[in-house]
Amino acid sequence: MEAIVKNYKRGRKTMTGNQLVLISSKVDSKSKASALVGKKVVWKTKSGKTINGKIASAHGDKGAMRARFTKGIPGQAIGTKIEIVE
């Protein structure tokens, strides 16, 4: 399943560089997003490197998900596709 990187997890004055908010066209409710918690996600760079993470929780009521990575994700990732490994 594919998702799109929407933004970093952030507050008014803070930004968490290793957590991303993901949206998918197949997930449209909080219950569907909660069912994906624990699944692995893989973001690939243009040069072929991969950064692995996991879906940590649902984000809001409309099906967005929060993914946590071991390393920080670069700003070029926003708006790109990310793979959810089932």
mmCIF file of the C-alpha atoms, coordinates in Angstrom:
data_MODEL
# 
_entry.id   MODEL 
# 
loop_
_atom_site.group_PDB 
_atom_site.id 
_atom_site.type_symbol 
_atom_site.label_atom_id 
_atom_site.label_alt_id 
_atom_site.label_comp_id 
_atom_site.label_asym_id 
_atom_site.label_entity_id 
_atom_site.label_seq_id 
_atom_site.pdbx_PDB_ins_code 
_atom_site.Cartn_x 
_atom_site.Cartn_y 
_atom_site.Cartn_z 
_atom_site.occupancy 
_atom_site.B_iso_or_equiv 
_atom_site.pdbx_formal_charge 
_atom_site.auth_seq_id 
_atom_site.auth_comp_id 
_atom_site.auth_asym_id 
_atom_site.auth_atom_id 
_atom_site.pdbx_PDB_model_num 
ATOM 1  C CA . MET A 1 1  ? 0.000   0.000  0.000  1.00 0.00 ? 1  MET A CA 1 
ATOM 2  C CA . GLU A 1 2  ? 1.243   3.482  -0.771 1.00 0.00 ? 2  GLU A CA 1 
ATOM 3  C CA . ALA A 1 3  ? 0.825   6.682  1.193  1.00 0.00 ? 3  ALA A CA 1 
ATOM 4  C CA . ILE A 1 4  ? 1.955   10.269 0.755  1.00 0.00 ? 4  ILE A CA 1 
ATOM 5  C CA . VAL A 1 5  ? 4.082   12.185 3.246  1.00 0.00 ? 5  VAL A CA 1 
ATOM 6  C CA . LYS A 1 6  ? 1.944   15.132 4.360  1.00 0.00 ? 6  LYS A CA 1 
ATOM 7  C CA . ASN A 1 7  ? 4.194   16.839 6.904  1.00 0.00 ? 7  ASN A CA 1 
ATOM 8  C CA . TYR A 1 8  ? 6.325   16.361 9.977  1.00 0.00 ? 8  TYR A CA 1 
ATOM 9  C CA . LYS A 1 9  ? 4.700   15.886 13.371 1.00 0.00 ? 9  LYS A CA 1 
ATOM 10 C CA . ARG A 1 10 ? 4.885   19.370 14.766 1.00 0.00 ? 10 ARG A CA 1 
ATOM 11 C CA . GLY A 1 11 ? 3.605   21.820 17.284 1.00 0.00 ? 11 GLY A CA 1 
ATOM 12 C CA . ARG A 1 12 ? 3.402   25.560 17.173 1.00 0.00 ? 12 ARG A CA 1 
ATOM 13 C CA . LYS A 1 13 ? 7.088   26.100 17.853 1.00 0.00 ? 13 LYS A CA 1 
ATOM 14 C CA . THR A 1 14 ? 8.584   22.612 17.566 1.00 0.00 ? 14 THR A CA 1 
ATOM 15 C CA . MET A 1 15 ? 9.116   20.060 14.822 1.00 0.00 ? 15 MET A CA 1 
ATOM 16 C CA . THR A 1 16 ? 9.932   16.384 15.265 1.00 0.00 ? 16 THR A CA 1 
ATOM 17 C CA . GLY A 1 17 ? 12.282  15.373 12.452 1.00 0.00 ? 17 GLY A CA 1 
ATOM 18 C CA . ASN A 1 18 ? 11.907  11.619 12.832 1.00 0.00 ? 18 ASN A CA 1 
ATOM 19 C CA . GLN A 1 19 ? 8.078   11.491 12.833 1.00 0.00 ? 19 GLN A CA 1 
ATOM 20 C CA . LEU A 1 20 ? 5.938   12.040 9.750  1.00 0.00 ? 20 LEU A CA 1 
ATOM 21 C CA . VAL A 1 21 ? 2.213   12.397 9.124  1.00 0.00 ? 21 VAL A CA 1 
ATOM 22 C CA . LEU A 1 22 ? 1.076   10.132 6.262  1.00 0.00 ? 22 LEU A CA 1 
ATOM 23 C CA . ILE A 1 23 ? -2.158  10.112 4.285  1.00 0.00 ? 23 ILE A CA 1 
ATOM 24 C CA . SER A 1 24 ? -3.487  7.334  2.066  1.00 0.00 ? 24 SER A CA 1 
ATOM 25 C CA . SER A 1 25 ? -6.452  7.257  -0.292 1.00 0.00 ? 25 SER A CA 1 
ATOM 26 C CA . LYS A 1 26 ? -7.462  3.800  0.990  1.00 0.00 ? 26 LYS A CA 1 
ATOM 27 C CA . VAL A 1 27 ? -7.610  4.873  4.644  1.00 0.00 ? 27 VAL A CA 1 
ATOM 28 C CA . ASP A 1 28 ? -10.419 7.313  5.459  1.00 0.00 ? 28 ASP A CA 1 
ATOM 29 C CA . SER A 1 29 ? -11.239 6.760  9.138  1.00 0.00 ? 29 SER A CA 1 
ATOM 30 C CA . LYS A 1 30 ? -9.504  6.577  12.476 1.00 0.00 ? 30 LYS A CA 1 
ATOM 31 C CA . SER A 1 31 ? -10.399 2.891  12.903 1.00 0.00 ? 31 SER A CA 1 
ATOM 32 C CA . LYS A 1 32 ? -8.764  1.942  9.579  1.00 0.00 ? 32 LYS A CA 1 
ATOM 33 C CA . ALA A 1 33 ? -5.656  3.946  10.489 1.00 0.00 ? 33 ALA A CA 1 
ATOM 34 C CA . SER A 1 34 ? -5.500  2.286  13.922 1.00 0.00 ? 34 SER A CA 1 
ATOM 35 C CA . ALA A 1 35 ? -5.570  -1.135 12.242 1.00 0.00 ? 35 ALA A CA 1 
ATOM 36 C CA . LEU A 1 36 ? -2.268  -0.303 10.498 1.00 0.00 ? 36 LEU A CA 1 
ATOM 37 C CA . VAL A 1 37 ? -0.391  0.520  13.722 1.00 0.00 ? 37 VAL A CA 1 
ATOM 38 C CA . GLY A 1 38 ? 2.801   -1.535 13.911 1.00 0.00 ? 38 GLY A CA 1 
ATOM 39 C CA . LYS A 1 39 ? 3.189   -1.997 10.134 1.00 0.00 ? 39 LYS A CA 1 
ATOM 40 C CA . LYS A 1 40 ? 6.578   -1.184 8.652  1.00 0.00 ? 40 LYS A CA 1 
ATOM 41 C CA . VAL A 1 41 ? 7.065   1.763  6.310  1.00 0.00 ? 41 VAL A CA 1 
ATOM 42 C CA . VAL A 1 42 ? 9.922   2.339  3.863  1.00 0.00 ? 42 VAL A CA 1 
ATOM 43 C CA . TRP A 1 43 ? 10.891  5.668  2.316  1.00 0.00 ? 43 TRP A CA 1 
ATOM 44 C CA . LYS A 1 44 ? 13.296  5.485  -0.623 1.00 0.00 ? 44 LYS A CA 1 
ATOM 45 C CA . THR A 1 45 ? 15.557  8.305  -1.779 1.00 0.00 ? 45 THR A CA 1 
ATOM 46 C CA . LYS A 1 46 ? 16.196  9.057  -5.432 1.00 0.00 ? 46 LYS A CA 1 
ATOM 47 C CA . SER A 1 47 ? 19.674  7.551  -5.086 1.00 0.00 ? 47 SER A CA 1 
ATOM 48 C CA . GLY A 1 48 ? 18.244  4.268  -3.797 1.00 0.00 ? 48 GLY A CA 1 
ATOM 49 C CA . LYS A 1 49 ? 18.830  4.517  -0.049 1.00 0.00 ? 49 LYS A CA 1 
ATOM 50 C CA . THR A 1 50 ? 16.007  3.398  2.225  1.00 0.00 ? 50 THR A CA 1 
ATOM 51 C CA . ILE A 1 51 ? 14.935  4.655  5.635  1.00 0.00 ? 51 ILE A CA 1 
ATOM 52 C CA . ASN A 1 52 ? 12.737  2.281  7.632  1.00 0.00 ? 52 ASN A CA 1 
ATOM 53 C CA . GLY A 1 53 ? 10.143  3.065  10.258 1.00 0.00 ? 53 GLY A CA 1 
ATOM 54 C CA . LYS A 1 54 ? 6.860   1.947  11.797 1.00 0.00 ? 54 LYS A CA 1 
ATOM 55 C CA . ILE A 1 55 ? 3.372   3.366  11.978 1.00 0.00 ? 55 ILE A CA 1 
ATOM 56 C CA . ALA A 1 56 ? 3.067   4.586  15.552 1.00 0.00 ? 56 ALA A CA 1 
ATOM 57 C CA . SER A 1 57 ? -0.548  5.782  15.793 1.00 0.00 ? 57 SER A CA 1 
ATOM 58 C CA . ALA A 1 58 ? -3.501  7.344  14.037 1.00 0.00 ? 58 ALA A CA 1 
ATOM 59 C CA . HIS A 1 59 ? -3.357  11.118 13.611 1.00 0.00 ? 59 HIS A CA 1 
ATOM 60 C CA . GLY A 1 60 ? -6.748  12.787 13.806 1.00 0.00 ? 60 GLY A CA 1 
ATOM 61 C CA . ASP A 1 61 ? -10.154 11.409 12.824 1.00 0.00 ? 61 ASP A CA 1 
ATOM 62 C CA . LYS A 1 62 ? -9.862  11.344 9.016  1.00 0.00 ? 62 LYS A CA 1 
ATOM 63 C CA . GLY A 1 63 ? -7.414  8.483  8.573  1.00 0.00 ? 63 GLY A CA 1 
ATOM 64 C CA . ALA A 1 64 ? -4.004  10.150 8.749  1.00 0.00 ? 64 ALA A CA 1 
ATOM 65 C CA . MET A 1 65 ? -1.226  8.109  10.353 1.00 0.00 ? 65 MET A CA 1 
ATOM 66 C CA . ARG A 1 66 ? 1.915   9.010  12.282 1.00 0.00 ? 66 ARG A CA 1 
ATOM 67 C CA . ALA A 1 67 ? 5.085   7.098  11.391 1.00 0.00 ? 67 ALA A CA 1 
ATOM 68 C CA . ARG A 1 68 ? 8.183   7.035  13.569 1.00 0.00 ? 68 ARG A CA 1 
ATOM 69 C CA . PHE A 1 69 ? 11.644  6.519  12.050 1.00 0.00 ? 69 PHE A CA 1 
ATOM 70 C CA . THR A 1 70 ? 15.012  5.787  13.641 1.00 0.00 ? 70 THR A CA 1 
ATOM 71 C CA . LYS A 1 71 ? 16.736  8.582  11.700 1.00 0.00 ? 71 LYS A CA 1 
ATOM 72 C CA . GLY A 1 72 ? 15.554  12.038 10.773 1.00 0.00 ? 72 GLY A CA 1 
ATOM 73 C CA . ILE A 1 73 ? 13.829  12.363 7.406  1.00 0.00 ? 73 ILE A CA 1 
ATOM 74 C CA . PRO A 1 74 ? 14.963  15.150 5.029  1.00 0.00 ? 74 PRO A CA 1 
ATOM 75 C CA . GLY A 1 75 ? 12.604  17.903 3.953  1.00 0.00 ? 75 GLY A CA 1 
ATOM 76 C CA . GLN A 1 76 ? 12.622  16.600 0.370  1.00 0.00 ? 76 GLN A CA 1 
ATOM 77 C CA . ALA A 1 77 ? 10.413  13.734 1.580  1.00 0.00 ? 77 ALA A CA 1 
ATOM 78 C CA . ILE A 1 78 ? 7.341   15.955 1.989  1.00 0.00 ? 78 ILE A CA 1 
ATOM 79 C CA . GLY A 1 79 ? 4.932   15.260 -0.858 1.00 0.00 ? 79 GLY A CA 1 
ATOM 80 C CA . THR A 1 80 ? 6.625   12.042 -1.953 1.00 0.00 ? 80 THR A CA 1 
ATOM 81 C CA . LYS A 1 81 ? 5.310   8.488  -1.863 1.00 0.00 ? 81 LYS A CA 1 
ATOM 82 C CA . ILE A 1 82 ? 6.108   6.067  0.927  1.00 0.00 ? 82 ILE A CA 1 
ATOM 83 C CA . GLU A 1 83 ? 5.534   2.323  0.964  1.00 0.00 ? 83 GLU A CA 1 
ATOM 84 C CA . ILE A 1 84 ? 3.548   0.627  3.753  1.00 0.00 ? 84 ILE A CA 1 
ATOM 85 C CA . VAL A 1 85 ? 4.679   -2.990 3.966  1.00 0.00 ? 85 VAL A CA 1 
ATOM 86 C CA . GLU A 1 86 ? 1.752   -5.215 4.924  1.00 0.00 ? 86 GLU A CA 1 
# 
